[in-house]
Amino acid sequence: LLSGPAGALQFSLTDFCRTTLERAAPALAESPEGRALIQLVSAAAGTTLAASVRVPQELVKQGCMAELYPDARRAVTSIWTSAGPLGFYRGGRETIVRDVLWNSLSFAFFRLLSERSPASRSQYLDGILAGSLAALLTHPLDVLKTRVMTSTHALPSASLFTQLIALVKAEGPLVLLKGILPRLLYLGPLASLVLATNELIATFLLAAKSHRFRDALQPDPAASLDRAPLRTARTPAS
């Protein structure tokens, strides 16, 4: 239910930040590396804002899937009664770090792969590879996020690295790969659709803009003749 508002917040702020940074630093936006940096910073800002909606949604969903609550309505009531508004942001740090890293890594991997094979048809395959690799690298954070959200008792405050080490000591290293297959099957195609489609649209818009610019520099001669003022012959004075 909240996926739509979360996505709207993410893409709106991402686009706003990208436009603002391009206007504030036009020289940076002229190079491919600069545009990539602007896109990464903008995506991180958009992802962080979207977490204000995505974290409560994920907390309720994970609680229902782990059978901590019978349904979403009772989950919301229980969380509000036991912890208040801040209770809906349990696991928020883990979620934000996971999402920012996944967005950044998938974008960076896609850039590297698309430079190796710039053909438009291969960009969708590049997107799947980029999203899957980023999902694999960030999956331990996803496991940790799920454990924090579904814990029935308060966890001690600790760094993410310390929590991951404690999880490995308690259950072994393979715990960090639990649920990896469904996540790969979901995030690989998602990254492909978002990154490759965005790249195709950007390429089309840049080509159209370049074509209009060339047309402006080289006006049609026939149109110039049509706009030229007519000169009337002067009759000699009598």
C-alpha positions as CSV (number, residue, x, y, z in Angstrom):
1,L,0.0,0.0,0.0
2,L,2.8,2.4,0.8
3,S,5.1,1.4,-2.0
4,G,3.6,4.1,-4.3
5,P,4.2,7.0,-1.9
6,A,7.7,5.7,-1.1
7,G,8.6,5.5,-4.8
8,A,7.1,8.9,-5.5
9,L,9.1,10.5,-2.7
10,Q,12.3,8.8,-3.8
11,F,12.0,9.7,-7.5
12,S,10.8,13.3,-6.8
13,L,13.7,14.1,-4.5
14,T,16.2,12.4,-6.7
15,D,15.1,14.4,-9.7
16,F,15.0,17.6,-7.6
17,C,18.5,17.1,-6.3
18,R,19.9,16.1,-9.7
19,T,18.4,19.3,-11.3
20,T,19.6,21.5,-8.5
21,L,23.2,20.1,-8.5
22,E,23.4,20.4,-12.3
23,R,22.4,24.1,-12.1
24,A,24.8,24.7,-9.2
25,A,27.7,23.0,-10.8
26,P,27.3,23.1,-14.6
27,A,31.0,22.3,-15.2
28,L,30.6,19.1,-13.2
29,A,27.5,18.0,-15.1
30,E,29.4,18.2,-18.4
31,S,31.6,15.2,-17.9
32,P,30.3,11.6,-17.6
33,E,32.0,11.1,-14.3
34,G,30.4,14.3,-12.9
35,R,27.0,13.3,-14.1
36,A,27.5,9.9,-12.5
37,L,28.5,11.5,-9.2
38,I,25.5,13.8,-9.3
39,Q,23.2,10.8,-9.9
40,L,24.7,8.9,-7.1
41,V,24.3,11.7,-4.6
42,S,20.8,12.5,-5.8
43,A,19.8,8.8,-5.5
44,A,21.2,8.6,-2.0
45,A,19.1,11.6,-0.9
46,G,16.0,10.2,-2.5
47,T,16.4,6.8,-1.0
48,T,16.9,8.3,2.5
49,L,13.7,10.4,2.2
50,A,11.8,7.4,0.9
51,A,12.8,5.5,4.1
52,S,10.4,7.7,6.1
53,V,7.6,5.7,4.4
54,R,9.4,2.5,3.4
55,V,10.7,1.5,6.9
56,P,7.2,1.5,8.6
57,Q,5.9,-0.4,5.6
58,E,8.7,-3.0,5.8
59,L,8.4,-3.3,9.6
60,V,4.7,-4.1,9.4
61,K,5.2,-6.5,6.4
62,Q,8.1,-8.4,8.1
63,G,6.1,-8.7,11.4
64,C,3.1,-10.2,9.6
65,M,5.3,-12.6,7.5
66,A,7.1,-13.7,10.7
67,E,3.6,-14.3,12.3
68,L,4.3,-11.8,15.0
69,Y,0.9,-10.1,14.2
70,P,-2.2,-11.7,12.6
71,D,-2.7,-8.8,10.2
72,A,-1.5,-5.3,9.3
73,R,-4.1,-3.5,11.3
74,R,-3.2,-5.3,14.5
75,A,0.5,-4.8,13.7
76,V,0.1,-1.0,13.5
77,T,-1.9,-1.0,16.7
78,S,0.5,-3.1,18.6
79,I,3.6,-1.2,17.5
80,W,2.0,2.2,18.3
81,T,0.8,1.0,21.8
82,S,4.2,-0.6,22.8
83,A,6.7,1.9,21.3
84,G,4.8,5.0,20.0
85,P,5.6,6.6,16.6
86,L,9.4,5.9,16.8
87,G,8.6,2.2,17.1
88,F,7.8,2.2,13.4
89,Y,11.4,3.0,12.6
90,R,13.0,0.0,14.2
91,G,15.6,-1.2,11.8
92,G,15.6,2.1,10.0
93,R,19.4,2.5,10.1
94,E,19.9,-1.0,8.5
95,T,17.3,-0.3,5.9
96,I,18.7,3.1,4.8
97,V,22.3,1.8,4.6
98,R,21.1,-1.3,2.6
99,D,19.1,0.7,0.2
100,V,21.6,3.5,-0.4
101,L,24.4,0.9,-1.0
102,W,22.2,-1.1,-3.3
103,N,21.3,1.9,-5.4
104,S,24.9,3.2,-5.5
105,L,26.4,-0.2,-6.3
106,S,23.9,-1.2,-8.9
107,F,24.3,2.2,-10.7
108,A,28.1,1.9,-10.6
109,F,28.2,-1.7,-11.8
110,F,25.7,-0.8,-14.6
111,R,28.0,2.1,-15.8
112,L,31.0,-0.2,-15.9
113,L,29.1,-2.9,-17.8
114,S,27.5,-0.6,-20.2
115,E,30.8,1.0,-21.1
116,R,32.1,-2.4,-22.0
117,S,29.0,-3.2,-24.2
118,P,27.2,0.0,-25.2
119,A,24.6,-1.7,-27.4
120,S,21.1,-0.9,-26.2
121,R,19.9,-4.5,-26.3
122,S,22.6,-5.6,-24.0
123,Q,21.9,-2.9,-21.5
124,Y,18.9,-4.8,-20.0
125,L,21.2,-7.8,-19.4
126,D,23.8,-5.4,-17.9
127,G,21.0,-4.1,-15.6
128,I,20.2,-7.6,-14.4
129,L,23.9,-8.4,-13.7
130,A,24.4,-5.0,-11.9
131,G,21.3,-5.3,-9.8
132,S,22.0,-9.0,-8.9
133,L,25.6,-8.3,-7.9
134,A,24.6,-5.3,-5.8
135,A,21.9,-7.4,-4.1
136,L,24.5,-10.1,-3.4
137,L,26.9,-7.7,-1.8
138,T,24.2,-6.0,0.3
139,H,22.3,-9.1,1.3
140,P,24.0,-9.4,4.7
141,L,22.5,-6.0,5.6
142,D,19.1,-7.2,4.4
143,V,19.4,-10.3,6.7
144,L,20.4,-8.0,9.6
145,K,17.5,-5.6,8.9
146,T,15.0,-8.5,8.9
147,R,16.4,-9.8,12.2
148,V,16.2,-6.4,13.9
149,M,12.6,-5.8,12.6
150,T,11.3,-9.2,13.7
151,S,13.1,-9.4,17.0
152,T,10.7,-9.8,20.0
153,H,13.0,-8.1,22.4
154,A,15.1,-4.9,22.5
155,L,18.5,-5.3,20.9
156,P,21.6,-3.7,22.4
157,S,22.9,-0.6,20.5
158,A,25.9,-1.6,18.4
159,S,27.4,-0.9,15.1
160,L,26.3,-2.7,12.0
161,F,29.6,-4.6,11.8
162,T,29.4,-5.7,15.4
163,Q,25.8,-7.0,14.8
164,L,26.9,-8.9,11.7
165,I,29.8,-10.5,13.6
166,A,27.5,-11.5,16.5
167,L,25.0,-13.0,14.0
168,V,27.7,-15.1,12.3
169,K,29.0,-16.3,15.6
170,A,25.6,-17.4,16.7
171,E,24.4,-19.1,13.5
172,G,27.4,-19.5,11.2
173,P,28.4,-17.6,8.1
174,L,25.7,-19.1,5.8
175,V,23.1,-17.1,7.8
176,L,24.2,-14.1,5.8
177,L,22.9,-15.7,2.6
178,K,19.4,-16.7,3.9
179,G,16.8,-15.7,1.4
180,I,19.3,-14.6,-1.2
181,L,17.5,-16.3,-4.2
182,P,14.2,-14.5,-4.0
183,R,16.0,-11.2,-3.5
184,L,18.2,-11.8,-6.6
185,L,15.1,-12.8,-8.7
186,Y,13.4,-9.5,-7.6
187,L,16.2,-7.0,-7.6
188,G,18.0,-8.1,-10.8
189,P,15.0,-7.5,-13.2
190,L,14.1,-4.3,-11.2
191,A,17.5,-2.8,-11.7
192,S,17.4,-3.8,-15.4
193,L,14.0,-2.0,-15.9
194,V,15.0,1.1,-14.0
195,L,18.6,1.6,-15.1
196,A,18.4,0.4,-18.7
197,T,15.1,2.2,-19.5
198,N,16.4,5.3,-17.9
199,E,19.6,5.1,-20.0
200,L,17.6,4.7,-23.2
201,I,15.3,7.6,-22.4
202,A,18.3,9.8,-21.5
203,T,20.1,8.9,-24.8
204,F,16.9,9.7,-26.8
205,L,16.4,13.0,-25.1
206,L,20.1,14.0,-25.5
207,A,20.0,13.0,-29.2
208,A,16.8,15.0,-29.7
209,K,18.3,18.0,-27.9
210,S,21.5,17.8,-30.0
211,H,19.4,17.6,-33.2
212,R,17.4,20.7,-32.3
213,F,20.6,22.5,-31.4
214,R,22.1,21.7,-34.9
215,D,18.9,22.9,-36.5
216,A,19.1,26.2,-34.7
217,L,22.7,26.7,-35.8
218,Q,21.9,25.9,-39.4
219,P,18.5,27.5,-40.3
220,D,16.7,26.4,-43.5
221,P,17.7,28.7,-46.4
222,A,14.2,28.6,-47.8
223,A,12.8,29.8,-44.5
224,S,15.3,32.6,-44.5
225,L,14.2,33.7,-47.9
226,D,10.6,33.6,-46.8
227,R,11.4,35.9,-43.9
228,A,13.4,38.4,-45.9
229,P,11.7,41.8,-46.3
230,L,10.6,42.7,-49.8
231,R,12.3,45.6,-51.4
232,T,10.3,47.9,-53.6
233,A,11.9,49.8,-56.5
234,R,12.1,53.5,-56.1
235,T,10.7,55.6,-58.8
236,P,12.8,58.6,-59.9
237,A,11.6,61.9,-58.7
238,S,9.9,64.0,-61.4
